Amino acid sequence: MTLVSDFQNGFNELIENGQIIRIKYYNTSWGAGSYYDDDVILTQSGSNLWISGIVFPISNKFGSSDAILLEQGKILMSDSKIYIQGNINTSGTIKIGLGSYTNMSGCEYSLLVEGVNKWNVSNTPIYKKLYIRQLTNGSLYGE
């Protein structure tokens, strides 16, 4: 085994029994003939991706990356962070659902601007840390 496969296998074993996460991908378009940049229309792109991941609360431990983002006002204590496999596509507009396949109401999250932190070993993605915030109305703007 190589060092990279050891890291990948170790992380995969870790998240195997994690929480069920749904990622919904969206295409973004703007209203026809609109002169305003806030006339956004989101349409789902493809089918939902169901994966396993680990959900953690935000930590305010002095010196941690979470604490720095908290001090800068970029994240809130009510936000969360999730760890997923590094090869999962997280680009573009996405919405994240936490929980079982049948219990998705009220558990919808958006990806924060601080978004995605990826860790690689020898240019191979091992895992990603995503900062997410619960959507109060359950949908993204323009959905």
JONOR-V478470 format. One record per pair of residues at least 24 apart in sequence whose C-alpha atoms are under 6 Angstrom apart, sorted by sequence separation. I is the first residue (numbers start at 0). GAP is how many residues later the second one is. If there is no record, write none. Layout:
# JONOR-V478470
i=[I | I]
gap=[GAP | GAP]
This chain:
# JONOR-V478470
i=[23 | 55 | 108 | 22 | 55 | 108 | 22 | 54 | 107 | 108 | 21 | 54 | 107 | 21 | 53 | 20 | 53 | 20 | 52 | 107 | 19 | 20 | 52 | 19 | 18 | 17 | 18 | 17 | 18 | 17 | 14 | 85 | 85 | 85 | 84 | 85 | 83 | 83 | 82 | 82 | 81 | 81 | 80 | 80 | 79 | 80 | 79 | 78 | 78 | 25 | 25 | 24 | 23 | 23 | 22 | 22 | 21 | 21 | 20 | 20 | 19 | 19 | 41 | 40 | 41 | 39 | 7]
gap=[24 | 24 | 24 | 25 | 25 | 25 | 26 | 26 | 26 | 26 | 27 | 27 | 27 | 28 | 28 | 29 | 29 | 30 | 30 | 30 | 31 | 31 | 31 | 32 | 33 | 34 | 34 | 35 | 35 | 36 | 38 | 39 | 40 | 41 | 42 | 42 | 43 | 44 | 45 | 46 | 47 | 48 | 49 | 50 | 51 | 51 | 52 | 53 | 54 | 67 | 68 | 69 | 70 | 71 | 72 | 73 | 74 | 75 | 76 | 77 | 79 | 80 | 100 | 101 | 101 | 102 | 118]
